[in-house]
Amino acid sequence: MKIVVDAFGGDHAPLEILRGCRMAIDEYDVDILLTGSEMVIRETAEKDGISLARMEIFDAPEVIATDESPKSIMREKKNCSMAAGLRLLAEGKGDAFISAGNSGALVFGANMIVHRIPGIKRIAFAPVMPKHDGFFMLCDGGANVECRSDMLLQFGIMGSAYLDKVMGVPNPRVGLANVGTEDHKGGTLQHEAFELLQKSGLNFVGNIEARDIPADAADVVVADGFTGNVILKLYEGVAIELFGMIKELFQKNLKTKLAAALVLKDMRGMKKRLDYNEYGGAPIIGAAKPVFKAHGSAKAKTFKNAIRLTKAYVEGHVIEEISEAIACFEKEHGGQVE
Amino acid sequence: MKIVVDAFGGDHAPLEILRGCRMAIDEYDVDILLTGSEMVIRETAEKDGISLARMEIFDAPEVIATDESPKSIMREKKNCSMAAGLRLLAEGKGDAFISAGNSGALVFGANMIVHRIPGIKRIAFAPVMPKHDGFFMLCDGGANVECRSDMLLQFGIMGSAYLDKVMGVPNPRVGLANVGTEDHKGGTLQHEAFELLQKSGLNFVGNIEARDIPADAADVVVADGFTGNVILKLYEGVAIELFGMIKELFQKNLKTKLAAALVLKDMRGMKKRLDYNEYGGAPIIGAAKPVFKAHGSAKAKTFKNAIRLTKAYVEGHVIEEISEAIACFEKEHGGQVE
C-alpha cells in the first residue's frame, strides 16, 4: 500500500511528519509518497538522520500563506503540497492521502480534485472525539454549514461505515444531535432527518441531547456542519477552560502544590485521554478515495497513528461500504437520497 | 414591590421555595404573592416554622404531571401554580413572576398569558452562565429552535439591556455564535444577523467561535434557540464529565486520595463557581412583564438570589429599555425589525 503524505501540512512540518512517516513505514509496512519541497525534505531528513527508505518525493514546492482561503489555495496554488497530494491520489499514484494542513482547504480540494463517491451529496469533516470511555464520531464537524435532511442521513451512513470498518465498533449507535431526546424535538431539518434515519437500517438510537454526548449518547453523532462545529469547538473550549482552572487551583499555595505533585501523572493521563489530538483525526468522508485529516498540532507519534488509521481506512473498504449502503437505501426507498 | 412566586415549581417545592421567599423578604424588602395549594403551603410553613408575614397566597391547587407538554399545561391546567402566577402578573396583581418550574411551559405561558413586548418577535429563554471569570448571557438558550435574523437582532438587544440594567455590565459586548470569527462565516441566518447587529448600535464584537465562549468571547452570546440549546447543554455535559473523571482520579489510590483531601475545599469552590445553578437563572425575556426562571434544582439560597435578580429586573426598567431600543432601531432603519 502506498500512502500519499502532505509533508508540509500542520504546525510541525516537515520534521515531525517525516519522523512519523519513518515510524509508520517501520511499524505498519506501508510505502509513502511525500509531497512538498523536495529540497527542504531532503535537507530536513539528512539533518535529523531520518532514512528516506520506502519514501518517494513528489516535488511540490509552492508555499501557502496562512491567510489564504481554502478556495484560493486549491485554485491558485496547484503545486502546493496539498493540491499535489490530492492530484496524485486522484490519478491513482497512491491509495490514500493524508494531510495535517488546513481542514477547509482539504475538504474543498477533495471535492474539486478527488470528487465525491457517486450518490454522496456532500463530503463531511468527521472528527473522532473523546468521551467518558472511548470515542465517538461527529459527522459533520463543520464542512457544510447548511444542510438538507438527506445529507444528514448520508452523514449517518458514512460515519457508521467508518466506525465499523476502521475503528472496530460493530453496529455503531447513530444519534441525531437535537435539543431533546423526544422524537418530535428540533426544527424541520431534524424532523425530516429523524424520519430518514429511522428507516435507514442503521442502528439509529434517535435524538440525543448535547448534554449526553460527552457521556455516551451515541457512537456517531449526526449533525449539520454548523451545529457539529459548535459541538466540536465548545467541547474543546470547555475542557481547556476547566484544565486552566484546575492548574490555577493547584498553583494556589503550598498545600495545593503538594496535591498537584501527587496527582500530576494521573492528571496528565486524563488530559491526554481527552486531548482530541491523540484521537483518530478526521476522515474527509464522502470523497471517492480515502482522504484523511491529521491534527494540525500532530507530532511524530500522532502522525504515525494517523497513518495507521489511514491504512485501515483503505483496508476496511469504507468507500465501497458507503457506496453499497447508499445504493441499497436508494433501491429500497426509491431515490430518497437522490 | 410585590413579586408573584410559583410555590410549586422546581425539585424542592414548596419547602425550599418558602424558605427562599422568607429570606428574600427579610433581606430585600419585597412582598410575595404565592401561587399553589394554599393548604399545602400553610402546612409546610407551619411544620418548618416559616413565618408567612408579607406573603399572600393565591390558591391554585391544580397539579401538573411530569410528562405533560408545555402547551397542555397552559391550556388545560389553568389553575396550576404556574398558570395562575402568570395570570396574576398579567392582571397587575404583582410586579414580576418567578418560577422554578418547567422552562418550556413558562415560555409558552408567558407568550400566551403575559404576551410580548410590542415589536418583539419572540420571547427568549436567556440563561446567565459561568465563564472563566464572571458570566455571560446566552440568548436564545432554547425557546425558539427556528429563528429569523431579525429575531437574533432582538435577542442581542434584549440580552444587552438585561446585562446592563440587572447584572451591572455596562455596554455589554454582544457576539454572534458562529463557526469562525471572520465576518463571512456561517450560513444565511448568520450573514443576515451579522449585518443587522452591525448597524444596531449595540456593542457588537462580531462573530465568535464556540471555543472562545467559556473564556471570554462576549457578554451576550446571540444564537438561534437550537444552537443556543446545544451550547447550554454541552457546556453542562462536558463539565459534568470532567468533574466525574477528576473524582474517579482522586479515588484511585492512597496517594490520590491524599491529594484530594488537600484540594477538596478549593475543588468545591471551583465546582460551585461553574455550577450554573449558582448563577443568575434565566429571564424569560421579551415578555411584556418581568418573568424569571429560577433553576429547577434551586434550594432556598439560590431561590432567594433569583428573587433578588427578579427585583433588579423590575427596578432596572429592562422592559422599557427594550421597548425603546426596538422603537429606536425601527425608526432609524425603517421597520427592519417589523
Interface residues (C-beta under 8 A of the other chain):
Chain A: K131 H132 G142 V145 E146 A177 V179 G186 G187 T188 E209 A210 R211 D212 I213 P214 A215 G225 F226 T227 N229 V230 I231 L232 K233 L234 Y235 E236 G237 V238 A239 I240 E241 L242 G244 M245 I246 L249 F250 K252 K255 T256 L258 A259 A260 L262 V263 D266 M267 M270 L274
Chain B: K131 H132 G142 V145 E146 A177 V179 K185 G186 G187 T188 E209 A210 R211 D212 I213 P214 A215 G225 F226 T227 N229 V230 I231 L232 K233 L234 Y235 E236 G237 V238 A239 I240 E241 L242 G244 M245 I246 L249 F250 K252 K255 T256 L258 A259 A260 L262 V263 D266 M267 M270 L274
